[in-house]
Amino acid sequence: MDAKEVKSQLVLILDYGSQYTHLITRRIRALSVFSLCISGTSTLKSITDLNPRVVILSGGPHSVHTPDAPGFPAGFVEWVESNGVFVLGICYGLQLIVQRLGGVVMVGEKQEYGKMEIEVEKACGLFGSKKVGDKQEVWMSHGDEVAKLPEGFEVVAQSQQGSVAAIENQLRRFYGLQYHPEVTHSPEGMETLRFFLFNVCGVNAGWAMEDVVDEEIKVIKGTVGLEDHVICALSGGVDSTVAATLVHKAIGDRLHCVFVDNGLLRYKERERVMDTFERDLHLPVTCVDATEQFLSKLKGVEDPEMKRKIIGKEFICIFDDFAQDLEKKLGRKPSYLVQGTLYPDVIESCPPPGSGRTHSHTIKSHHNVGGLPKDMKLKLIEPLKLLFKDEVRQMGRILNVPEAFLKRHPFPGPGLAVRVLGDVTQENALDILRQVDEIFIQSIKDAGLYDIIWQAFAVFLPIRSVGVQGDQRTHSHVVSLRAVTSQDGMTADWYPFEHKFLNDVSRKICNSVRGVNRVVLDITSKPPSTIEWE
């Protein structure tokens, strides 16, 4: 399917702040249908310019009764009806449809949270593949409930408590699910989404990563002039490497890569990464040692947001310097900077609907999203900004990036700065952390667990604990180990290591790394925490 046809089948999600919104995007893409997520408070023009085939209104933490509750823009209902666009409301989205189209939503007498059984009332529309009386387990998360439907709507499923679980108006193409079909706790939710998109809406599957590669190469060639030169900031991670390989395929030797050693890299990272770039990827890379420049600016800084902003600013300063050196060599200024920004970076760097800003809460500023200075001289190229991590790895395979490199665990742009809590220059923290992290990761590889785990790392905690080492009392540092499983980095579960493995790793760390006498394990999922500590 060509790019134009793919875009004509777009499923657009309007995000009203649910922690599950990104999962809707992922689930739809898994069906080979292109999906995008934008703020629920976007203008009508922003929505119509994308020309979606289907619009999904996400869940959210709001009540439709509050004065500042976010909703779709004026003219939205008229536009979707006049253009034959299908609309599906999920949780808050269902209540928004009911309220805006003349129904009544009230605070529920019995709030529904967690697993709940629903029963099909009418085997049509959303449940056209089911029979009346069929039951299924779903995941509910709502306090308000539908008290009166808008004219022309009907209930097609109810919860075991008698609450409205699904509604539809086939004539007007409006549908609603009070539960979350996108989460794994709704086992038949994926089938419901599949049936809705293909059987109800008539969407055609055809979005494929090969098409994304071809389209991005066309976009890059169309953006970068025939005589323009481009700088790519290589971090040694999967994202920037795939981005560089893609751009290199598009413009060849007019791409100039730079790898910055900012003093915040993992154990022997610089040597290992440069060897891979030269031996396996054949990318032209200049290595810049900026350790002193970064660490001097970070000295005494404890706030994680401030650390990210400082690191982002210093990176850009180095890229500007690199660009000036290239200008002298080439006789013209480089025009663009390539970054491996991913879709989760974009989502996590935006604030929530109803806050007076945009959609999701600002969880953290990424140095390649929220940390870039406004006066940056280079224009950005972000070819991966609509992709999730697993999709980037899929693209890398198409571009022949070595599999071993693609399977590397994610490493944050700010590096170890967000894994040393507090001042990164404190008490030899970076060297201690590098040694601990190397032991942990190597142990995971030796146990055959590396490819099973999405991300694993160590964290240096800003505390000391009392211990006994060599028959002597010690007052040394505490480190935490973190390992999670995930599909896209947007949600994650902590990995359940066997006790023997944890015992062996803890002993190795305390016996090998001077200055550490206690090892703790992070057993928090995302949400409520993020994967990284800062």
Residue pairs with C-beta under 8 A, 6 or more apart in sequence:
1 9
1 204
1 206
1 207
1 208
1 211
2 211
3 211
3 214
3 215
3 218
5 204
5 206
6 34
6 206
6 207
6 211
7 34
7 51
8 51
8 53
9 33
9 34
9 53
9 203
9 204
9 206
9 207
10 34
10 35
10 36
10 50
10 51
10 52
10 53
10 54
11 28
11 33
11 34
11 35
11 36
11 52
11 53
11 54
11 55
11 56
11 197
11 203
12 35
12 36
12 37
12 38
12 47
12 50
12 52
12 54
12 55
12 56
13 21
13 24
13 25
13 35
13 36
13 37
13 38
13 55
13 56
13 58
14 38
14 39
14 40
14 42
14 47
14 55
14 56
14 57
14 58
14 72
14 93
15 21
15 37
15 38
15 39
15 40
15 58
15 60
15 353
15 359
15 360
16 40
16 57
16 58
16 59
16 60
16 62
16 70
16 92
16 93
16 96
16 353
16 359
17 40
17 58
17 59
17 60
17 61
17 62
17 70
17 352
17 353
17 354
17 359
17 360
17 361
18 58
18 59
18 60
18 61
18 90
18 91
18 92
18 180
19 527
20 58
20 59
20 180
20 182
20 183
21 37
21 58
21 59
21 360
22 37
22 343
22 344
22 347
22 488
22 490
23 182
23 183
23 490
23 491
24 35
24 37
24 56
24 58
24 90
24 182
25 35
25 36
25 37
25 343
26 182
26 388
26 487
26 488
26 490
27 181
27 182
27 189
27 190
27 193
28 35
28 193
28 197
29 35
29 207
29 388
29 391
30 190
31 193
31 194
31 197
31 198
31 205
32 205
32 206
32 207
32 208
33 197
33 203
33 205
33 206
33 207
34 207
36 50
36 386
37 58
37 347
38 46
38 47
38 50
38 359
39 350
39 353
39 358
39 359
40 57
40 58
40 60
40 70
40 71
40 72
40 353
40 359
41 70
41 73
41 353
41 354
41 358
41 359
42 73
43 73
44 73
44 74
44 75
44 76
44 79
47 55
47 72
47 73
47 76
47 79
48 79
52 85
53 85
53 86
53 201
53 203
54 85
54 86
54 87
54 88
54 197
54 201
54 203
55 80
55 85
55 86
55 87
55 88
56 87
56 88
56 89
56 90
56 93
57 72
57 87
57 88
57 89
57 90
57 92
57 93
57 94
57 96
57 97
58 90
58 91
58 92
58 93
59 90
59 91
59 92
59 93
59 141
59 180
60 70
60 91
60 92
60 93
60 353
61 92
62 69
62 70
62 92
62 353
62 354
63 69
63 107
63 143
63 144
64 71
64 92
64 95
64 96
64 99
64 105
64 144
65 105
65 107
65 144
66 354
68 354
69 354
70 353
70 354
71 96
71 100
72 96
72 100
77 100
77 101
79 85
80 86
80 87
80 173
81 172
81 173
84 173
85 173
86 173
86 175
86 200
86 201
87 97
87 173
87 174
87 175
88 175
88 176
88 177
88 196
89 95
89 96
89 97
89 174
89 175
89 176
89 177
90 176
90 177
90 179
90 180
90 181
90 182
91 141
91 142
91 177
91 178
91 179
91 180
92 142
93 176
94 146
94 167
94 176
94 177
94 178
95 105
95 142
95 144
95 146
97 150
97 167
97 174
97 176
98 104
98 105
98 146
98 149
98 150
98 153
98 167
98 176
99 105
101 150
101 153
101 174
102 150
102 151
103 146
103 147
103 148
103 149
103 150
103 153
104 146
104 147
104 148
105 144
105 145
105 146
105 147
106 144
106 145
106 147
107 143
107 144
107 145
108 142
108 143
108 144
108 145
108 163
110 161
110 163
111 142
111 143
112 140
112 141
112 142
112 145
112 159
112 161
112 163
112 178
113 140
113 141
113 142
114 139
114 140
114 141
114 185
115 137
115 138
115 139
115 140
115 185
116 137
116 138
116 139
116 140
116 159
116 160
116 161
116 179
117 135
117 136
117 137
117 138
117 159
117 160
118 135
118 136
118 138
118 157
118 158
118 159
118 160
118 165
118 166
118 179
119 133
119 134
119 135
119 157
119 158
119 160
120 127
120 130
120 131
120 132
120 133
120 134
120 135
120 156
120 157
121 132
121 155
121 156
121 157
121 158
122 132
122 154
122 155
122 156
123 130
123 131
123 132
123 134
124 156
124 168
124 170
125 156
125 168
125 170
125 175
125 200
126 156
126 157
126 166
126 168
126 175
126 177
126 192
126 195
126 196
126 200
127 134
127 156
127 157
127 166
127 192
127 195
128 195
128 199
128 200
129 191
129 195
129 199
136 186
136 187
136 188
137 185
137 186
137 187
137 188
138 165
138 179
138 180
138 181
138 185
138 186
138 188
138 189
139 179
139 180
139 183
139 185
139 186
139 189
140 159
140 178
140 179
140 180
141 179
141 180
142 178
145 163
145 164
145 178
146 163
146 164
146 167
146 178
149 155
149 164
149 167
150 169
152 169
152 171
152 172
153 167
153 168
153 169
153 174
154 167
154 168
154 169
155 164
155 165
155 166
155 167
156 166
156 167
156 168
157 165
157 166
158 164
158 165
159 165
159 178
163 178
164 178
165 177
165 178
165 179
166 175
166 176
166 177
166 178
167 175
167 176
168 174
168 175
168 176
169 175
175 196
175 200
177 192
179 186
179 189
180 186
180 189
181 188
181 189
181 190
181 192
181 193
182 189
182 193
183 189
186 192
197 203
198 205
209 391
209 394
209 395
209 398
210 398
212 387
212 391
212 395
213 246
213 395
213 398
213 399
216 246
216 250
216 383
217 246
217 249
217 250
219 383
220 246
220 247
220 250
220 251
220 381
220 383
221 250
221 251
223 336
223 381
224 230
224 250
224 251
224 254
224 335
224 336
224 381
225 335
227 332
228 254
228 334
228 335
228 336
229 254
229 255
229 256
229 326
229 330
229 332
229 333
229 334
229 335
229 336
230 247
230 251
230 254
230 255
230 256
230 334
230 335
230 336
230 337
230 338
230 381
231 256
231 257
231 258
231 319
231 322
231 323
231 326
231 334
231 336
231 337
231 338
231 378
232 240
232 243
232 244
232 247
232 255
232 256
232 257
232 258
232 337
232 338
233 240
233 257
233 258
233 260
233 315
233 319
233 337
233 338
233 339
234 240
234 241
234 244
234 257
234 258
234 259
234 273
234 277
234 283
234 285
235 259
235 340
235 411
235 413
236 259
236 265
236 269
236 272
236 273
236 276
236 411
237 340
237 408
237 410
237 411
238 340
238 389
238 392
238 393
238 396
238 401
238 405
238 406
238 408
238 410
239 340
239 341
239 342
239 384
239 389
239 392
239 410
240 338
240 339
240 340
241 277
241 281
241 283
241 340
241 396
241 401
241 405
242 340
242 384
242 392
242 393
242 395
242 396
242 399
242 401
242 406
243 338
243 339
243 340
243 382
243 383
243 384
244 255
244 257
244 283
244 338
244 340
245 281
245 283
245 396
245 399
245 401
246 383
246 384
246 395
246 399
247 255
247 338
247 381
247 383
248 255
248 283
249 399
253 284
255 284
255 338
256 284
256 286
256 322
256 326
256 334
257 277
257 283
257 284
257 285
257 286
258 285
258 286
258 287
258 288
258 318
258 319
258 322
259 270
259 273
259 274
259 277
259 285
259 286
259 287
259 288
260 287
260 288
260 290
260 315
260 318
261 270
261 287
261 288
261 289
261 290
261 291
262 290
262 291
262 293
262 294
262 311
262 314
262 315
262 415
263 290
263 291
263 292
263 294
263 295
263 430
264 294
264 311
264 414
264 415
264 416
264 417
264 424
264 430
265 415
265 416
266 411
266 415
266 416
266 434
266 437
266 438
267 434
267 435
267 437
267 438
268 438
270 287
274 285
274 287
276 402
276 405
277 283
277 285
278 285
280 402
280 405
281 401
281 402
281 405
286 322
288 318
288 322
290 314
290 318
293 314
293 318
294 311
294 314
295 424
295 425
297 310
297 314
298 307
298 310
298 311
298 417
298 423
298 424
298 425
299 423
299 425
300 423
300 425
301 307
301 310
301 423
301 424
302 422
302 423
304 364
304 418
304 534
305 364
305 365
307 414
307 417
307 418
307 424
307 534
308 364
308 365
308 366
308 367
308 370
308 371
308 414
308 417
308 418
309 365
309 370
309 371
311 367
311 371
311 413
311 414
311 415
311 417
312 365
312 367
312 368
312 370
312 371
312 372
312 373
313 371
313 373
315 367
316 372
316 373
316 376
316 378
319 337
319 378
320 376
320 377
320 378
323 333
323 334
323 377
323 378
326 333
326 334
327 333
327 334
334 378
335 378
335 379
336 378
336 379
336 380
336 381
337 376
337 378
337 379
337 380
337 381
338 380
338 381
338 382
338 383
339 368
339 380
339 381
339 382
340 368
340 382
340 384
340 392
341 366
341 368
341 369
341 382
341 384
341 385
342 384
342 385
342 387
342 388
342 389
342 392
342 489
343 385
343 386
343 387
343 388
344 388
344 389
344 488
344 489
344 490
345 366
345 368
345 369
345 385
346 369
346 385
347 360
347 490
348 360
348 362
348 363
348 364
348 366
349 362
349 363
349 364
349 365
349 366
349 369
349 370
350 357
350 358
350 359
350 360
350 362
351 357
351 358
351 359
351 360
351 361
351 362
352 358
352 359
352 360
352 361
353 359
355 361
362 370
363 530
364 370
364 530
364 532
364 534
365 371
366 413
367 413
367 414
368 382
368 413
372 380
384 392
384 395
387 395
388 488
388 489
388 490
389 410
389 488
389 489
390 487
390 488
393 406
393 407
396 405
396 406
397 403
397 406
407 450
407 451
409 441
409 450
409 453
409 454
409 455
409 456
409 457
410 454
410 455
410 489
412 418
412 419
412 532
416 424
416 430
416 433
416 434
417 424
417 534
418 532
418 533
418 534
419 433
419 437
419 457
419 458
419 459
419 460
419 532
419 533
419 534
420 426
420 429
420 430
420 433
420 459
420 460
421 459
421 460
421 461
421 462
421 533
421 534
422 462
423 429
424 430
426 462
427 477
427 515
428 515
429 460
429 477
430 460
432 460
432 477
432 479
432 513
432 514
432 515
432 516
433 458
433 459
433 460
433 479
435 512
435 513
436 458
436 460
436 479
436 509
436 513
436 516
437 457
437 458
439 505
439 508
439 509
439 512
439 513
440 456
440 457
440 458
440 481
440 505
440 509
441 450
441 456
441 457
443 501
443 504
443 505
443 508
444 450
444 453
444 456
444 483
447 501
449 495
450 456
452 485
452 495
453 483
453 484
453 485
453 495
454 484
454 485
454 486
454 487
454 489
454 492
455 482
455 483
455 484
455 486
455 489
455 492
455 531
456 481
456 482
456 483
456 484
456 495
457 482
457 483
458 479
458 480
458 481
458 482
459 479
459 480
459 481
459 482
459 522
459 533
460 477
460 479
461 477
461 478
461 479
461 480
461 520
463 477
463 478
464 475
464 476
464 477
464 478
465 475
465 476
465 477
465 478
465 517
465 518
466 473
466 474
466 475
466 517
467 473
467 474
467 475
467 476
467 510
467 517
467 518
468 474
469 476
469 510
469 517
474 517
476 515
476 516
476 517
476 518
477 515
477 516
477 517
477 518
478 516
478 517
478 518
478 519
478 520
479 509
479 516
479 518
479 519
479 520
480 519
480 520
480 521
480 522
480 533
481 502
481 505
481 519
481 520
481 521
481 522
482 494
482 521
482 522
482 531
482 533
483 494
483 495
483 497
484 492
484 493
484 494
484 495
484 525
484 526
484 531
485 492
485 493
485 495
486 492
486 493
486 526
486 531
489 531
490 526
491 525
491 526
491 527
492 525
492 526
492 531
493 525
494 522
494 523
494 524
494 525
497 521
502 521
505 519
506 519
509 516
509 519
510 516
510 517
510 518
510 519
522 529
522 533
